[in-house]
Amino acid sequence: MGRPREVRVQVPASSANLGPGFDSLGLALGLYDDVEVSASDTPGVTVEMLGEGAGRVPCDESHLVVRAMRVAFDAVGDAPAGLRLRCHNAIPHSRGLGSSAAAAVAGAVAAIVLAGRDPELERDTLLQVTAGMEGHADNAAASLFGGFVVAWETDSTAPDRELPSSGNTAGRFHAVRLDVHPGIRPLVFVAGTESLTATTRGLLPERVPLSDAAFTGSRTALAVLAFTQRPELLLPATEDRLHQPYRRPAYPESALLVDSLRARGVPATISGAGPTVLALTSDGVVPDGIDIGGFTAMELPVDAVGARVEVG
């Protein structure tokens, strides 16, 4: 496809776990980060930040988009001497909507295109790079491929290309994309506070009761059916005993909002590591009497496409 000098990548937000599917289920949502990247013959990196994260994240080689580009270039070669980036972010940071995965996807896709590769033919490389940086594939796969994804990891089996410094040395990542039932209209309730994945993961026990593991496994299987064919089953399909009960101290207001929505028959979960709440409605309406003080409610359509590319 040649080696373009400019590329624009638009990447959707994502909600991971979706209740029981810890590190395995993801959903792409219609809220986007836009990244424009230009190759330069002059060594060095410049980053301009607009929107979410502006003034708070580094604008040098340590920027997450740049780091993802470096990992992708290491995988396929042909890195330009210099890079100029302009990032316009709409995905809130540290809220459980996959902002870090979206940044990794934007960088990896941009690098693949600038290296003259077809991203459709490099889907596996993109997944290994982005999921490797995250440590799990649910958010990254949803942002890459759109729709509803089921993701998993297997032991390493001598990949075709080595992916240095991806952050993952244990195995390889895989994901299957499925279409979401058209009757599902997601609402997100974005909290005013932030939550760090590392903090919430630290609240999880090393062992859980067998009964809770079996319960959550059955609900994860049911979720695949509910999201794709039987949305009337979403309320039981989004029940979880594996991670959300242990994380309640990290986001008590969000947990109470989930409880309130579910008590009114609305399938609701913590989005990723929180504190955003995801509600899976059929009409995009918040039931009367639900207190959403401290949250910003947004109806976000399911994104069915994933990362989009425009070549300049």
Salt bridges, closest charged atoms under 4 A:
ASP23 OD1 - ARG201 NH2 2.62
ASP34 OD1 - ARG8 NH2 2.74
ASP41 OD1 - ARG5 NH2 3.21
GLU48 OE1 - ARG86 NE 3.53
GLU61 OE2 - ARG70 NH2 2.69
GLU120 OE1 - ARG123 NH1 3.70
GLU122 OE2 - ARG117 NH1 3.27
GLU122 OE1 - ARG161 NH2 2.69
ASP124 OD2 - ARG172 NH2 2.41
ASP138 OD1 - HIS136 ND1 2.78
ASP179 OD1 - ARG177 NH1 2.72
GLU194 OE2 - ARG56 NH2 2.63
GLU194 OE2 - ARG95 NH1 3.38
ASP212 OD1 - ARG241 NH1 3.55
GLU232 OE2 - ARG230 NE 2.26
GLU239 OE1 - ARG219 NE 2.91
ASP240 OD2 - HIS243 NE2 3.62
ASP259 OD2 - ARG248 NH2 2.86
GLU299 OE2 - ARG185 NE 2.77
ASP303 OD2 - ARG308 NH1 2.75
GLU310 OE2 - ARG8 NH1 3.49
